[in-house]
Structures are given as C-alpha cells and as structure tokens.
Amino acid sequence: MEIDIIDLGYMEYEKALEIQMNQWEKVFREEARNTLFLVEHPPVITLGVRGKEDNILLPREELKRLGVSIHRISRGGDVTYHGPGQIVGYTVMNLNHWGRDLHLFIERIEDTFIRLLWKSYGIAAARGDKTYTGVWVGTDKITAIGIQVKKWTTMHGFAFNVNTDLSHFKWLIPCGLTDKGVTSVEKLTDKKQDMELLKRETAEMFCQSFNAAPNYIKFQT
C-alpha cells in the first residue's frame, strides 16, 4: 500500500482546508489514495468542536492587528495554534484500510513522532494518557493531534513544533490545558532545524507507522 505525500509549502489556512476537503471526497469514494498533506501556515488559531472562546486570551482586535486569523472547524479537541516553523499534517485516510479503529489510528500518529524524535535527536517522548492525546516531552506537548472522522474517512491531523515561535502560544490556552506547556525541536536541541529535512523524515516515519510506502506527489497550483 502507498500513501500519497503532498507538500503544500507555505499556505493560508483557508486554502489548505479547501484542498483537504476536496481530497477527502476522493479518498472516501476510493478515487484517490490515502493522503498526507504537509504544510506550514501563517499564524492562525483554530477551535475544534469542543473549543471554548475563553481559551483565546488576546482580544480579536489585537489578533487581527497581528495578522492572526481564527477559524472554528470540525476536528476534535479544543483550541490550537499553527504558524511558521510548525509542520502541520492533514491526514486524509480511509480507515476501512486499517480496521476502522480510530484509537489505533491516533496511536500510529503518536508513534510516528515518538520514534522520529528518538531516532533523529535522542529525545525521549511519549503519548499522553487517555485524557491528553498528542506527543509529550515531560509535561510539554511537542505534537498536537486533532482528527475528524466522517464515513470512516479522516480529516485534519497533527501539528509538530519544529522551529515554532513558542511565545505565540501565550495568545491562547493550548488545548484548554492550563497546567501543561509546549515545546519544540528547536528548543530541545538549542538549534534551528532544517524544515525540509524534517518534512521528509515525518513523511517516512508516518508511512512506516501505517506499514505503507510514501508516494511523493508535486503539488499543482
């Protein structure tokens, strides 16, 4: 089995969401392969189906002045931030190919980053408990995960902090958790990382987690 890997580059959130939704229809209908989109976004805050407006700490007027857009979307989870230096992965996957098991699907994504961080950096990361999804280094989250499933086909996915400006997380209460922090590969290694290399490593490890081969496709604008 192959998974199509499509790098969208640096793209506004709305455009990437439209591309993802169009691909969802094709994957659901078995007209396209399971797909992983990789993308960096300009600063944006998204609210999941359980997202609370109170978890956005800056006034909307101030966020607008800073060029930050806000979107309420259909994924699980609360509020999160996307921005430059963060690898966002949109997983458009037909779970009929993986036993219709959403919990196992999320665990495979978590395993992707646990193995990548250990193999490439010697960083010991772990999945959260049943209350906290995502990948953690101690009490700091390095990869957030939020999935939507409709007709056993997924949308949305993960946000992996590589060179992310962590001060931007002060604009919100990430995932609604007041007693947890955030971290990045740059912070943990004290070195700015090569985003293109990390995208490739993420794609390779993601496909390994699903016992699939990556099929790289050039994005057509």
Backbone as CSV, one residue per row, in Angstrom:
resi,resn,N_x,N_y,N_z,CA_x,CA_y,CA_z,C_x,C_y,C_z
1,MET,0.842,-1.202,0.000,0.000,0.000,0.000,0.874,1.248,0.000
2,GLU,0.423,2.276,-0.704,1.130,3.551,-0.741,0.256,4.656,-0.155
3,ILE,0.914,5.651,0.407,0.253,6.869,0.870,0.822,8.027,0.076
4,ASP,-0.037,8.822,-0.544,0.416,9.995,-1.290,0.869,11.072,-0.309
5,ILE,2.047,11.611,-0.519,2.606,12.686,0.295,2.618,13.946,-0.568
6,ILE,1.884,14.959,-0.157,1.785,16.198,-0.939,2.199,17.371,-0.057
7,ASP,3.284,18.029,-0.431,3.798,19.181,0.314,3.155,20.446,-0.256
8,LEU,2.345,21.096,0.563,1.659,22.318,0.124,2.505,23.569,0.341
9,GLY,3.679,23.403,0.943,4.542,24.554,1.168,4.009,25.457,2.265
10,TYR,4.081,26.771,2.008,3.591,27.778,2.962,2.272,28.305,2.412
11,MET,1.184,28.047,3.130,-0.141,28.294,2.550,-1.129,28.787,3.603
12,GLU,-1.986,29.722,3.191,-3.061,30.195,4.072,-3.946,29.028,4.494
13,TYR,-4.454,29.117,5.711,-5.236,28.022,6.276,-6.463,27.705,5.429
14,GLU,-7.187,28.733,4.999,-8.437,28.505,4.259,-8.204,27.721,2.973
15,LYS,-7.135,28.051,2.273,-6.866,27.354,1.011,-6.513,25.893,1.256
16,ALA,-5.691,25.653,2.279,-5.318,24.273,2.601,-6.542,23.463,3.023
17,LEU,-7.450,24.083,3.753,-8.667,23.388,4.180,-9.517,23.005,2.974
18,GLU,-9.628,23.889,2.018,-10.397,23.587,0.805,-9.775,22.418,0.045
19,ILE,-8.455,22.427,-0.097,-7.765,21.332,-0.784,-8.000,20.021,-0.043
20,GLN,-7.916,20.078,1.272,-8.106,18.881,2.090,-9.529,18.327,1.936
21,MET,-10.511,19.194,1.938,-11.904,18.752,1.814,-12.159,18.113,0.451
22,ASN,-11.581,18.680,-0.594,-11.739,18.093,-1.930,-11.104,16.705,-1.999
23,GLN,-9.952,16.561,-1.355,-9.284,15.258,-1.354,-10.060,14.247,-0.517
24,TRP,-10.678,14.710,0.561,-11.475,13.808,1.400,-12.541,13.114,0.556
25,GLU,-13.216,13.864,-0.284,-14.280,13.290,-1.114,-13.716,12.192,-2.016
26,LYS,-12.542,12.434,-2.584,-11.934,11.456,-3.490,-11.484,10.212,-2.739
27,VAL,-10.878,10.403,-1.570,-10.394,9.254,-0.790,-11.571,8.430,-0.272
28,PHE,-12.602,9.107,0.191,-13.794,8.394,0.661,-14.390,7.537,-0.453
29,ARG,-14.412,8.067,-1.662,-15.005,7.348,-2.792,-14.012,6.375,-3.437
30,GLU,-12.831,6.237,-2.843,-11.789,5.347,-3.377,-11.348,5.776,-4.779
31,GLU,-11.429,7.073,-5.028,-10.964,7.625,-6.301,-9.547,8.181,-6.183
32,ALA,-8.992,8.151,-4.978,-7.626,8.617,-4.735,-7.046,7.813,-3.587
33,ARG,-5.704,7.779,-3.532,-5.040,7.069,-2.445,-5.170,7.849,-1.143
34,ASN,-4.969,7.155,-0.042,-4.832,7.821,1.244,-3.725,8.859,1.133
35,THR,-3.936,10.008,1.764,-3.074,11.164,1.514,-2.629,11.829,2.804
36,LEU,-1.364,12.220,2.843,-0.840,13.076,3.898,-0.390,14.382,3.267
37,PHE,-1.066,15.475,3.619,-0.639,16.814,3.209,0.292,17.370,4.286
38,LEU,1.391,17.978,3.866,2.293,18.669,4.784,2.300,20.147,4.418
39,VAL,2.243,21.004,5.432,2.089,22.427,5.155,2.575,23.247,6.346
40,GLU,3.029,24.465,6.063,3.240,25.495,7.087,2.197,26.585,6.860
41,HIS,1.661,27.098,7.952,0.664,28.164,7.847,1.196,29.480,8.403
42,PRO,0.701,30.611,7.882,0.859,31.863,8.611,0.149,31.720,9.958
43,PRO,0.415,32.595,10.923,-0.196,32.441,12.241,-1.724,32.353,12.179
44,VAL,-2.267,31.290,12.779,-3.707,31.051,12.762,-4.090,30.294,14.027
45,ILE,-5.258,30.584,14.555,-5.816,29.867,15.702,-7.054,29.129,15.238
46,THR,-7.148,27.852,15.588,-8.327,27.069,15.228,-8.997,26.528,16.483
47,LEU,-10.320,26.460,16.430,-11.118,25.924,17.518,-11.813,24.663,17.042
48,GLY,-11.622,23.564,17.772,-12.302,22.326,17.444,-13.742,22.338,17.917
49,VAL,-14.403,21.203,17.779,-15.833,21.135,18.097,-16.110,21.419,19.567
50,ARG,-15.136,21.164,20.431,-15.304,21.454,21.859,-14.555,22.716,22.269
51,GLY,-14.074,23.465,21.287,-13.269,24.636,21.581,-14.045,25.734,22.289
52,LYS,-13.418,26.317,23.303,-14.038,27.389,24.080,-13.384,28.718,23.731
53,GLU,-14.217,29.684,23.389,-13.714,31.007,23.038,-12.875,31.602,24.167
54,ASP,-13.210,31.258,25.419,-12.481,31.804,26.565,-11.023,31.378,26.581
55,ASN,-10.690,30.319,25.830,-9.308,29.855,25.802,-8.429,30.655,24.842
56,ILE,-9.028,31.617,24.133,-8.261,32.594,23.348,-8.069,33.808,24.236
57,LEU,-6.844,34.124,24.573,-6.567,35.121,25.607,-6.474,36.539,25.088
58,LEU,-6.030,36.726,23.851,-5.936,38.078,23.298,-7.269,38.487,22.675
59,PRO,-7.641,39.755,22.769,-8.855,40.222,22.084,-8.735,40.006,20.580
60,ARG,-9.852,39.753,19.944,-9.840,39.504,18.496,-9.261,40.692,17.727
61,GLU,-9.504,41.906,18.216,-8.971,43.083,17.536,-7.448,43.075,17.540
62,GLU,-6.864,42.647,18.656,-5.415,42.585,18.761,-4.861,41.479,17.866
63,LEU,-5.541,40.338,17.835,-5.101,39.255,16.963,-5.166,39.672,15.498
64,LYS,-6.223,40.383,15.145,-6.350,40.869,13.773,-5.211,41.822,13.435
65,ARG,-4.857,42.685,14.387,-3.753,43.626,14.162,-2.438,42.872,13.942
66,LEU,-2.291,41.726,14.606,-1.089,40.918,14.471,-1.117,40.025,13.226
67,GLY,-2.234,40.057,12.502,-2.356,39.251,11.293,-2.728,37.811,11.551
68,VAL,-3.361,37.548,12.707,-3.731,36.186,13.090,-5.210,35.959,12.795
69,SER,-5.509,34.946,12.004,-6.913,34.612,11.723,-7.393,33.542,12.696
70,ILE,-8.717,33.446,12.855,-9.338,32.483,13.765,-10.385,31.698,12.986
71,HIS,-10.369,30.373,13.167,-11.319,29.523,12.448,-11.889,28.472,13.389
72,ARG,-13.209,28.325,13.375,-13.843,27.205,14.073,-14.051,26.092,13.060
73,ILE,-13.545,24.913,13.396,-13.535,23.813,12.440,-14.110,22.546,13.075
74,SER,-14.158,21.472,12.293,-14.906,20.278,12.691,-14.050,19.176,13.303
75,ARG,-12.774,19.441,13.573,-11.945,18.409,14.197,-12.279,18.287,15.673
76,GLY,-11.754,17.214,16.297,-11.870,17.087,17.737,-10.904,18.030,18.433
77,GLY,-11.065,18.150,19.731,-10.138,18.959,20.508,-10.622,20.383,20.716
78,ASP,-9.801,21.137,21.409,-10.145,22.494,21.802,-9.464,23.501,20.876
79,VAL,-8.694,24.407,21.435,-8.081,25.476,20.654,-6.605,25.164,20.438
80,THR,-6.102,25.473,19.256,-4.681,25.276,18.989,-4.168,26.363,18.065
81,TYR,-2.853,26.399,17.956,-2.173,27.420,17.147,-1.361,26.749,16.051
82,HIS,-1.392,27.338,14.864,-0.493,26.948,13.777,0.280,28.183,13.338
83,GLY,1.526,27.955,12.930,2.309,29.089,12.467,3.601,28.646,11.829
84,PRO,4.397,29.601,11.368,5.675,29.296,10.727,6.564,28.455,11.643
85,GLY,7.314,27.548,11.036,8.194,26.689,11.808,7.517,25.469,12.388
86,GLN,6.252,25.304,12.081,5.483,24.150,12.556,5.072,23.305,11.352
87,ILE,5.297,22.001,11.428,4.855,21.108,10.367,3.447,20.632,10.696
88,VAL,2.511,21.059,9.871,1.124,20.615,10.026,0.872,19.499,9.024
89,GLY,0.294,18.422,9.501,-0.016,17.294,8.637,-1.502,17.030,8.608
90,TYR,-2.088,17.045,7.406,-3.507,16.731,7.248,-3.621,15.312,6.710
91,THR,-4.237,14.464,7.496,-4.324,13.040,7.197,-5.692,12.724,6.603
92,VAL,-5.725,12.519,5.310,-6.971,12.153,4.627,-6.885,10.655,4.345
93,MET,-7.440,9.874,5.254,-7.209,8.430,5.260,-8.524,7.676,5.400
94,ASN,-8.689,6.649,4.588,-9.872,5.793,4.644,-9.597,4.667,5.641
95,LEU,-10.266,4.726,6.793,-9.979,3.770,7.858,-10.496,2.373,7.562
96,ASN,-11.229,2.209,6.487,-11.590,0.854,6.070,-10.346,0.035,5.757
97,HIS,-9.226,0.721,5.459,-7.965,0.036,5.178,-7.207,-0.318,6.453
98,TRP,-7.649,0.208,7.590,-6.946,-0.004,8.857,-7.907,-0.409,9.974
99,GLY,-8.866,-1.249,9.658,-9.687,-1.863,10.680,-10.705,-0.971,11.365
100,ARG,-10.986,0.192,10.790,-11.986,1.102,11.372,-11.729,1.357,12.857
101,ASP,-10.486,1.578,13.205,-10.099,1.760,14.605,-9.466,3.137,14.765
102,LEU,-10.260,4.107,15.236,-9.771,5.476,15.366,-8.698,5.580,16.440
103,HIS,-8.854,4.867,17.538,-7.853,4.929,18.611,-6.501,4.420,18.115
104,LEU,-6.516,3.324,17.368,-5.276,2.799,16.812,-4.689,3.780,15.801
105,PHE,-5.537,4.437,15.029,-5.090,5.433,14.058,-4.320,6.556,14.754
106,ILE,-4.877,7.054,15.847,-4.219,8.130,16.593,-2.922,7.631,17.213
107,GLU,-2.925,6.407,17.723,-1.709,5.847,18.300,-0.599,5.729,17.256
108,ARG,-0.959,5.395,16.016,0.045,5.302,14.957,0.662,6.675,14.678
109,ILE,-0.160,7.729,14.726,0.378,9.078,14.535,1.310,9.433,15.690
110,GLU,0.884,9.133,16.899,1.742,9.403,18.060,3.058,8.643,17.947
111,ASP,2.993,7.381,17.558,4.205,6.581,17.405,5.164,7.184,16.378
112,THR,4.599,7.808,15.348,5.425,8.451,14.323,6.420,9.419,14.954
113,PHE,5.929,10.261,15.843,6.783,11.305,16.416,7.611,10.802,17.592
114,ILE,7.102,9.832,18.317,7.898,9.229,19.382,9.149,8.588,18.784
115,ARG,8.988,7.852,17.684,10.124,7.184,17.049,11.038,8.180,16.338
116,LEU,10.439,9.173,15.666,11.244,10.168,14.947,12.128,10.946,15.922
117,LEU,11.565,11.402,17.017,12.326,12.216,17.962,13.453,11.414,18.597
118,TRP,13.204,10.143,18.869,14.261,9.317,19.463,15.341,8.998,18.436
119,LYS,14.924,8.609,17.235,15.892,8.211,16.215,16.766,9.378,15.767
120,SER,16.176,10.542,15.531,16.920,11.674,14.963,17.610,12.534,16.014
121,TYR,17.075,12.580,17.244,17.590,13.529,18.235,17.875,12.919,19.599
122,GLY,17.518,11.649,19.801,17.690,11.061,21.123,16.772,11.678,22.160
123,ILE,15.669,12.250,21.702,14.689,12.863,22.601,13.648,11.813,22.984
124,ALA,13.486,11.593,24.283,12.516,10.621,24.765,11.154,11.293,24.894
125,ALA,10.256,10.940,23.995,8.900,11.478,24.007,7.917,10.344,24.282
126,ALA,6.694,10.706,24.638,5.692,9.691,24.971,4.318,10.204,24.603
127,ARG,3.382,9.264,24.414,1.992,9.678,24.227,1.399,10.058,25.575
128,GLY,0.363,10.885,25.533,-0.304,11.257,26.760,-1.173,10.123,27.272
129,ASP,-1.794,10.323,28.438,-2.726,9.318,28.927,-4.047,9.468,28.185
130,LYS,-5.072,8.790,28.634,-6.342,8.810,27.925,-6.963,10.199,27.895
131,THR,-6.554,11.050,28.837,-7.094,12.410,28.890,-6.412,13.326,27.890
132,TYR,-5.114,13.104,27.676,-4.317,14.008,26.864,-3.751,13.269,25.649
133,THR,-4.276,13.578,24.476,-3.710,12.993,23.261,-2.461,13.777,22.862
134,GLY,-1.815,13.327,21.816,-0.632,14.018,21.335,0.647,13.389,21.842
135,VAL,1.768,14.055,21.558,3.085,13.570,21.939,3.723,14.598,22.869
136,TRP,4.304,14.092,23.957,4.790,14.938,25.036,6.251,14.641,25.345
137,VAL,6.955,15.691,25.743,8.282,15.549,26.327,8.146,16.086,27.753
138,GLY,8.069,15.171,28.693,7.728,15.568,30.053,6.295,16.082,30.087
139,THR,6.106,17.278,30.611,4.770,17.882,30.660,4.544,18.886,29.535
140,ASP,5.437,18.895,28.550,5.321,19.832,27.430,4.933,19.087,26.156
141,LYS,3.922,19.614,25.482,3.467,18.984,24.239,4.320,19.460,23.071
142,ILE,4.754,18.494,22.245,5.520,18.835,21.049,4.716,18.570,19.780
143,THR,3.740,17.674,19.846,2.872,17.391,18.699,1.428,17.303,19.169
144,ALA,0.597,18.176,18.636,-0.842,18.140,18.932,-1.552,17.339,17.839
145,ILE,-2.609,16.649,18.228,-3.372,15.833,17.287,-4.857,16.138,17.435
146,GLY,-5.511,16.385,16.320,-6.957,16.613,16.296,-7.533,16.055,15.006
147,ILE,-8.443,15.108,15.128,-8.950,14.362,13.978,-10.466,14.519,13.870
148,GLN,-10.946,14.546,12.639,-12.369,14.401,12.343,-12.540,13.122,11.526
149,VAL,-13.561,12.345,11.853,-13.863,11.146,11.076,-15.305,11.227,10.595
150,LYS,-15.477,11.071,9.310,-16.811,11.043,8.704,-16.827,9.928,7.676
151,LYS,-17.806,9.029,7.807,-17.911,7.879,6.902,-16.588,7.092,6.877
152,TRP,-15.986,6.981,8.065,-14.743,6.228,8.261,-13.568,6.775,7.457
153,THR,-13.645,8.053,7.092,-12.532,8.707,6.403,-12.137,9.945,7.192
154,THR,-10.849,10.111,7.455,-10.381,11.143,8.366,-10.025,12.440,7.651
155,MET,-10.048,13.503,8.443,-9.527,14.815,8.038,-8.759,15.408,9.216
156,HIS,-8.112,16.530,8.943,-7.270,17.220,9.927,-6.126,16.298,10.320
157,GLY,-5.489,16.481,11.465,-4.340,15.633,11.728,-3.476,16.113,12.872
158,PHE,-2.225,16.546,12.564,-1.264,16.848,13.622,-0.566,18.171,13.362
159,ALA,0.020,18.715,14.443,0.840,19.924,14.365,2.105,19.664,15.170
160,PHE,3.238,19.615,14.475,4.531,19.236,15.046,5.394,20.484,15.173
161,ASN,5.726,20.854,16.405,6.515,22.059,16.645,7.995,21.800,16.368
162,VAL,8.489,22.417,15.319,9.899,22.262,14.940,10.657,23.541,15.312
163,ASN,10.466,24.598,14.523,11.077,25.901,14.817,10.014,26.920,15.224
164,THR,8.932,26.451,15.763,7.786,27.299,16.092,8.158,28.370,17.107
165,ASP,7.627,29.579,16.909,7.776,30.645,17.904,6.839,30.330,19.061
166,LEU,7.383,29.786,20.131,6.553,29.314,21.244,5.888,30.452,22.002
167,SER,6.378,31.669,21.841,5.727,32.799,22.516,4.318,33.022,21.992
168,HIS,4.036,32.560,20.763,2.699,32.731,20.200,1.654,31.900,20.939
169,PHE,2.080,30.868,21.647,1.129,30.069,22.418,0.600,30.834,23.625
170,LYS,1.216,31.967,23.934,0.703,32.801,25.024,-0.587,33.509,24.617
171,TRP,-0.908,33.459,23.330,-2.147,34.069,22.862,-3.370,33.232,23.238
172,LEU,-3.138,32.012,23.694,-4.248,31.088,23.953,-3.874,30.136,25.077
173,ILE,-4.831,29.316,25.471,-4.565,28.205,26.380,-4.571,26.955,25.514
174,PRO,-3.398,26.482,25.081,-3.341,25.380,24.100,-4.111,24.146,24.569
175,CYS,-5.039,23.713,23.729,-5.863,22.532,24.007,-6.680,22.701,25.282
176,GLY,-6.772,23.934,25.791,-7.544,24.183,27.008,-6.877,23.689,28.269
177,LEU,-5.570,23.383,28.210,-4.858,22.814,29.358,-4.028,23.897,30.039
178,THR,-4.419,24.242,31.263,-3.735,25.317,31.977,-2.498,24.838,32.716
179,ASP,-2.366,23.527,32.916,-1.247,23.001,33.710,-0.183,22.310,32.860
180,LYS,-0.234,22.511,31.538,0.732,21.892,30.636,1.418,22.964,29.798
181,GLY,2.604,22.627,29.273,3.331,23.568,28.446,3.479,23.072,27.019
182,VAL,4.247,23.809,26.234,4.558,23.411,24.856,6.062,23.496,24.665
183,THR,6.553,22.719,23.714,7.972,22.764,23.401,8.151,22.533,21.912
184,SER,9.391,22.565,21.449,9.699,22.395,20.028,11.037,21.680,19.890
185,VAL,11.312,21.194,18.705,12.608,20.574,18.449,13.716,21.617,18.620
186,GLU,13.489,22.812,18.120,14.494,23.870,18.256,14.820,24.138,19.723
187,LYS,13.800,24.222,20.560,14.031,24.492,21.984,14.796,23.343,22.640
188,LEU,14.425,22.112,22.310,15.034,20.953,22.961,16.472,20.712,22.511
189,THR,16.794,21.132,21.291,18.151,20.921,20.767,18.989,22.191,20.794
190,ASP,18.338,23.315,21.091,19.005,24.625,21.059,19.608,24.899,19.685
191,LYS,18.879,24.459,18.652,19.360,24.623,17.285,18.182,24.699,16.321
192,LYS,18.206,25.687,15.434,17.163,25.780,14.413,17.314,24.612,13.450
193,GLN,16.181,24.004,13.110,16.192,22.780,12.319,15.868,23.033,10.851
194,ASP,16.267,22.081,10.021,16.003,22.116,8.585,14.579,21.606,8.355
195,MET,13.656,22.491,8.005,12.248,22.125,7.867,12.028,21.109,6.752
196,GLU,12.756,21.262,5.649,12.561,20.335,4.536,13.002,18.916,4.923
197,LEU,14.093,18.830,5.658,14.551,17.523,6.132,13.525,16.913,7.082
198,LEU,13.002,17.727,8.000,12.020,17.218,8.959,10.717,16.804,8.277
199,LYS,10.328,17.519,7.235,9.138,17.100,6.491,9.345,15.710,5.907
200,ARG,10.523,15.504,5.304,10.821,14.207,4.695,10.857,13.111,5.766
201,GLU,11.488,13.385,6.889,11.565,12.387,7.955,10.175,12.097,8.526
202,THR,9.357,13.131,8.646,7.990,12.934,9.143,7.197,12.048,8.197
203,ALA,7.295,12.330,6.898,6.561,11.534,5.914,7.008,10.078,5.943
204,GLU,8.321,9.856,6.002,8.852,8.495,6.003,8.402,7.730,7.243
205,MET,8.499,8.374,8.408,8.137,7.694,9.644,6.626,7.483,9.733
206,PHE,5.862,8.437,9.226,4.408,8.298,9.199,4.020,7.061,8.386
207,CYS,4.598,6.923,7.226,4.268,5.776,6.378,4.696,4.466,7.025
208,GLN,5.845,4.470,7.687,6.262,3.269,8.410,5.239,2.890,9.472
209,SER,4.681,3.883,10.144,3.698,3.619,11.190,2.448,2.940,10.642
210,PHE,2.177,3.156,9.355,0.995,2.569,8.723,1.356,1.425,7.775
211,ASN,2.606,0.962,7.890,3.067,-0.151,7.042,2.796,0.147,5.566
212,ALA,3.110,1.360,5.164,2.865,1.805,3.790,4.136,2.456,3.238
213,ALA,4.140,2.636,1.933,5.259,3.293,1.270,4.845,4.717,0.876
214,PRO,5.745,5.694,1.002,5.415,7.055,0.601,5.462,7.220,-0.920
215,ASN,4.481,7.903,-1.460,4.455,8.241,-2.879,4.414,9.757,-2.978
216,TYR,5.566,10.361,-3.256,5.654,11.821,-3.244,5.061,12.399,-4.534
217,ILE,4.161,13.356,-4.343,3.482,14.000,-5.474,3.732,15.487,-5.402
218,LYS,4.126,16.086,-6.476,4.342,17.533,-6.535,2.991,18.237,-6.554
219,PHE,2.818,19.208,-5.675,1.549,19.944,-5.629,1.411,20.826,-6.863
220,GLN,0.248,20.718,-7.514,-0.042,21.523,-8.703,-0.881,22.721,-8.311
221,THR,-0.328,23.916,-8.467,-1.071,25.134,-8.109,-2.091,25.465,-9.173
